[in-house]
Amino acid sequence: MSIDNEIDPIESEDDLFEHFNFTVDKGQQLLRIDKYLLLKISNATRSKIQSGIEAGSVKVNGANIKSNYKVKPLDEIVVSFSHPPRDKDVVAENIPIDIIYEDEELILVNKPSGMVVHPAHGNWEGTLVNALLYHCQHLPGKGDIRPGLVHRIDKDTSGILVVAKSEFSLNHLARQFFDHTIDRTYYAICWGVPKESKATLRGKIDRSPRDRKVMMMFPEEAEHGKLAITHYEVMESFVFCSLVRFNLETGRTHQIRAHAASIGHPLLSDAAYGGDKIRYMSSIANFKTFAANLMKLCPRQALHAFSLGFDHPKANERIYFEQDFPEDMREVLYRLREVTNHGANRN
């Protein structure tokens, strides 16, 4: 993402992986699957293909296979790999990073708001990937602009990210994201309080026809866009804001931000989706000043990737990680609770 918070080309977490579908020709002779895919996929190496097969990223007729499987005529092959190498070299930089957990296969970091996850047009330096390459000299896909990445969060969103340290783990985690088996919880401070305290939001998400830098929700039956599913629950209600927990079933670009805005409750300070305007009680001078001060305390979208749960690629067990709110969101919540409790006590 660029420094001015634009979307660098529109991508979702699903788009961090290559997706290939092949139907083997009727006249195809028996050939090992790794050799077949090496001929069919440009920029792929045999080690990458074999690692992907081992991690379950290659399916034939809906089932996992081994590298020595021989393709047959009319086999249906589905592949989901990490992106191929890019031309631009990414330079390692000595940038401090907050490491939550690390082992031989993966690393979890607490990304601060304001840090771009990976290099792209306008942001070739100072990203999380630049910092990771300094910390881990050997990340899978080192020639790529996104080595080790299996998902990402927006520049101005804080919280947990998992990064793979081996080709096997990269494909193993990529498969979990592709299959939507990753547990992801986000917390946001939203304008207003949703009428339903707990609900599921569904619809197609696509670029807005009025502003190509933002995303917009469309009916589920729309022919364009990608299905986005978000589960939410209101955790705390304040005078004119609420603390909302979001669980992602899919991982589309700006999914939570677009979904929250679509129901009239954009995230506090989220300029792209109308959250930088005082949405409630703006005619009351005291509240107007109070709300403006909240946005000064947290001048970015008030969104935090709180927890992540997934199957460890090698340990064969489910693991969970949590990361508490950063200081800006903690301060906003403190003041919201204070004014809400003051009002309740006064009554």
NORWOQUI-V904511 format. One record per residue. N is the residue number from 1. RES is the residue in three letters. SS is DSSP state (~ for helix, > for strand, _ for the rest). PHI is phi in whole degrees, -180 to 180 (none if undefined). PSI is psi as a letter, one per 40 degrees, with the letter a starting at -180 (* if undefined). Layout:
{{N/RES/SS/PHI/PSI} {N/RES/SS/PHI/PSI}}
This chain:
{{1/MET/_/none/i} {2/SER/_/-81/i} {3/ILE/_/-63/d} {4/ASP/_/-86/e} {5/ASN/_/72/f} {6/GLU/_/-75/i} {7/ILE/_/-89/h} {8/ASP/_/-98/h} {9/PRO/_/-50/i} {10/ILE/_/-56/h} {11/GLU/_/-142/i} {12/SER/_/-112/i} {13/GLU/~/-63/d} {14/ASP/~/-61/d} {15/ASP/~/-75/e} {16/LEU/~/-76/e} {17/PHE/>/-125/i} {18/GLU/>/-77/h} {19/HIS/>/-123/h} {20/PHE/>/-124/i} {21/ASN/>/-129/h} {22/PHE/>/-125/h} {23/THR/>/-111/h} {24/VAL/_/-65/h} {25/ASP/_/-61/i} {26/LYS/_/-61/d} {27/GLY/_/-93/e} {28/GLN/_/-67/h} {29/GLN/_/-80/i} {30/LEU/_/-59/h} {31/LEU/>/-151/h} {32/ARG/>/-56/i} {33/ILE/~/-60/d} {34/ASP/~/-67/d} {35/LYS/~/-70/d} {36/TYR/~/-62/d} {37/LEU/~/-69/d} {38/LEU/~/-62/d} {39/LEU/~/-78/d} {40/LYS/~/-93/d} {41/ILE/_/-112/h} {42/SER/_/-74/i} {43/ASN/_/69/e} {44/ALA/_/-93/i} {45/THR/_/-109/i} {46/ARG/~/-64/d} {47/SER/~/-66/d} {48/LYS/~/-64/d} {49/ILE/~/-65/d} {50/GLN/~/-65/d} {51/SER/~/-64/d} {52/GLY/~/-65/d} {53/ILE/~/-63/d} {54/GLU/~/-62/d} {55/ALA/_/-84/e} {56/GLY/_/86/e} {57/SER/_/-87/e} {58/VAL/>/-123/h} {59/LYS/>/-124/i} {60/VAL/>/-118/h} {61/ASN/_/54/f} {62/GLY/_/84/e} {63/ALA/>/-122/i} {64/ASN/>/-69/i} {65/ILE/_/-135/i} {66/LYS/_/-107/i} {67/SER/_/-62/d} {68/ASN/_/-89/e} {69/TYR/_/-61/h} {70/LYS/>/-106/h} {71/VAL/>/-67/i} {72/LYS/_/-124/i} {73/PRO/_/-53/h} {74/LEU/_/72/e} {75/ASP/_/-60/i} {76/GLU/>/-101/h} {77/ILE/>/-115/h} {78/VAL/>/-121/h} {79/VAL/>/-126/h} {80/SER/>/-132/h} {81/PHE/>/-112/i} {82/SER/>/-70/i} {83/HIS/_/-61/i} {84/PRO/_/-72/i} {85/PRO/_/-60/i} {86/ARG/_/-110/i} {87/ASP/_/-74/d} {88/LYS/_/-79/h} {89/ASP/_/-78/h} {90/VAL/_/-107/h} {91/VAL/_/-96/h} {92/ALA/_/-69/h} {93/GLU/_/-132/i} {94/ASN/_/-80/g} {95/ILE/_/-114/h} {96/PRO/_/-61/h} {97/ILE/_/-131/i} {98/ASP/>/-90/h} {99/ILE/>/-91/h} {100/ILE/>/-86/d} {101/TYR/>/-157/i} {102/GLU/>/-154/h} {103/ASP/_/-142/a} {104/GLU/_/-69/d} {105/GLU/_/-102/d} {106/LEU/>/-155/i} {107/ILE/>/-141/h} {108/LEU/>/-112/h} {109/VAL/>/-124/i} {110/ASN/>/-101/h} {111/LYS/>/-79/h} {112/PRO/_/-77/i} {113/SER/_/-64/i} {114/GLY/_/95/e} {115/MET/_/-99/h} {116/VAL/_/-74/i} {117/VAL/_/-73/d} {118/HIS/_/-138/i} {119/PRO/_/-62/i} {120/ALA/>/-163/a} {121/HIS/_/-55/h} {122/GLY/_/90/e} {123/ASN/>/-141/g} {124/TRP/_/-92/e} {125/GLU/_/-133/i} {126/GLY/_/76/e} {127/THR/_/-92/i} {128/LEU/~/-61/d} {129/VAL/~/-62/d} {130/ASN/~/-58/d} {131/ALA/~/-68/d} {132/LEU/~/-66/d} {133/LEU/~/-66/d} {134/TYR/~/-74/d} {135/HIS/~/-75/d} {136/CYS/_/-122/h} {137/GLN/_/-68/e} {138/HIS/_/-124/g} {139/LEU/_/-102/i} {140/PRO/_/-63/h} {141/GLY/_/73/f} {142/LYS/_/-60/d} {143/GLY/_/-77/e} {144/ASP/_/-86/i} {145/ILE/_/-81/e} {146/ARG/_/-132/f} {147/PRO/_/-62/h} {148/GLY/_/81/e} {149/LEU/>/-81/h} {150/VAL/_/-120/e} {151/HIS/_/-159/i} {152/ARG/_/-154/i} {153/ILE/_/-130/i} {154/ASP/_/-61/i} {155/LYS/_/-51/d} {156/ASP/_/-95/e} {157/THR/_/-100/h} {158/SER/>/-100/i} {159/GLY/>/126/a} {160/ILE/>/-80/h} {161/LEU/>/-133/i} {162/VAL/>/-106/h} {163/VAL/>/-129/h} {164/ALA/>/-82/i} {165/LYS/_/-111/e} {166/SER/_/-141/i} {167/GLU/~/-61/d} {168/PHE/~/-63/d} {169/SER/~/-66/d} {170/LEU/~/-59/d} {171/ASN/~/-73/d} {172/HIS/~/-63/d} {173/LEU/~/-70/d} {174/ALA/~/-59/d} {175/ARG/~/-63/d} {176/GLN/~/-66/d} {177/PHE/~/-66/d} {178/PHE/~/-63/d} {179/ASP/_/-85/e} {180/HIS/_/59/f} {181/THR/_/-103/e} {182/ILE/_/-82/h} {183/ASP/>/-92/h} {184/ARG/>/-131/h} {185/THR/>/-120/h} {186/TYR/>/-120/i} {187/TYR/>/-120/i} {188/ALA/>/-139/i} {189/ILE/>/-100/h} {190/CYS/>/-109/i} {191/TRP/>/-71/h} {192/GLY/_/72/a} {193/VAL/_/-126/h} {194/PRO/_/-55/i} {195/LYS/_/-61/d} {196/GLU/_/-91/h} {197/SER/_/-72/e} {198/LYS/>/-150/h} {199/ALA/>/-163/i} {200/THR/>/-118/h} {201/LEU/>/-105/h} {202/ARG/>/-132/i} {203/GLY/>/164/i} {204/LYS/>/-86/i} {205/ILE/>/-118/h} {206/ASP/>/-156/i} {207/ARG/>/-59/i} {208/SER/_/-72/h} {209/PRO/_/-68/e} {210/ARG/_/-90/d} {211/ASP/_/-145/h} {212/ARG/_/-71/e} {213/LYS/_/-85/e} {214/VAL/_/-122/i} {215/MET/>/-104/i} {216/MET/>/-142/i} {217/MET/>/-89/i} {218/PHE/>/-130/i} {219/PRO/_/-57/i} {220/GLU/_/-61/d} {221/GLU/_/-83/e} {222/ALA/_/-60/i} {223/GLU/_/-77/d} {224/HIS/_/-107/i} {225/GLY/_/89/i} {226/LYS/>/-121/i} {227/LEU/>/-63/h} {228/ALA/>/-126/h} {229/ILE/>/-128/h} {230/THR/>/-130/h} {231/HIS/>/-103/h} {232/TYR/>/-134/i} {233/GLU/>/-148/h} {234/VAL/>/-77/h} {235/MET/>/-94/d} {236/GLU/>/-146/i} {237/SER/>/-114/h} {238/PHE/_/-118/a} {239/VAL/_/-62/d} {240/PHE/_/-140/e} {241/CYS/>/-140/i} {242/SER/>/-149/i} {243/LEU/>/-96/h} {244/VAL/>/-121/h} {245/ARG/>/-96/h} {246/PHE/>/-118/h} {247/ASN/>/-118/h} {248/LEU/>/-88/h} {249/GLU/_/-95/d} {250/THR/_/-118/i} {251/GLY/_/-129/g} {252/ARG/_/-91/i} {253/THR/_/-59/h} {254/HIS/_/56/f} {255/GLN/~/-57/d} {256/ILE/~/-65/d} {257/ARG/~/-62/d} {258/ALA/~/-71/d} {259/HIS/~/-65/d} {260/ALA/~/-62/d} {261/ALA/~/-65/d} {262/SER/~/-67/d} {263/ILE/_/-104/e} {264/GLY/_/84/e} {265/HIS/_/-132/g} {266/PRO/_/-63/i} {267/LEU/>/-71/i} {268/LEU/_/-54/h} {269/SER/_/70/e} {270/ASP/_/-84/g} {271/ALA/~/-61/d} {272/ALA/~/-65/d} {273/TYR/~/-120/f} {274/GLY/_/85/e} {275/GLY/_/-83/e} {276/ASP/_/-91/e} {277/LYS/_/-109/i} {278/ILE/_/-69/h} {279/ARG/_/-93/d} {280/TYR/_/-136/i} {281/MET/_/57/f} {282/SER/_/-70/e} {283/SER/_/-79/e} {284/ILE/_/-93/h} {285/ALA/~/-56/d} {286/ASN/~/-62/d} {287/PHE/~/-70/d} {288/LYS/~/-62/d} {289/THR/~/-66/d} {290/PHE/~/-62/d} {291/ALA/~/-65/d} {292/ALA/~/-63/d} {293/ASN/~/-68/d} {294/LEU/~/-61/d} {295/MET/~/-71/d} {296/LYS/~/-72/d} {297/LEU/~/-67/d} {298/CYS/_/-130/g} {299/PRO/_/-82/e} {300/ARG/_/-126/i} {301/GLN/_/-58/h} {302/ALA/_/-81/g} {303/LEU/>/-135/h} {304/HIS/>/-136/h} {305/ALA/>/-79/g} {306/PHE/>/-82/d} {307/SER/>/-146/i} {308/LEU/>/-146/h} {309/GLY/>/-131/h} {310/PHE/>/-162/i} {311/ASP/>/-84/h} {312/HIS/_/-63/h} {313/PRO/_/-58/d} {314/LYS/_/-114/d} {315/ALA/_/-75/e} {316/ASN/_/60/f} {317/GLU/_/-145/i} {318/ARG/>/-82/h} {319/ILE/>/-127/i} {320/TYR/>/-130/i} {321/PHE/>/-138/i} {322/GLU/>/-130/i} {323/GLN/_/-141/h} {324/ASP/_/-66/i} {325/PHE/_/-59/i} {326/PRO/_/-73/i} {327/GLU/~/-59/d} {328/ASP/~/-64/d} {329/MET/~/-71/d} {330/ARG/~/-62/d} {331/GLU/~/-67/d} {332/VAL/~/-62/d} {333/LEU/~/-64/d} {334/TYR/~/-59/d} {335/ARG/~/-71/d} {336/LEU/~/-65/d} {337/ARG/~/-65/d} {338/GLU/~/-64/d} {339/VAL/~/-71/d} {340/THR/~/-69/d} {341/ASN/~/-66/d} {342/HIS/~/-63/d} {343/GLY/~/-65/d} {344/ALA/~/-67/d} {345/ASN/~/-68/d} {346/ARG/~/-67/d} {347/ASN/_/-81/*}}
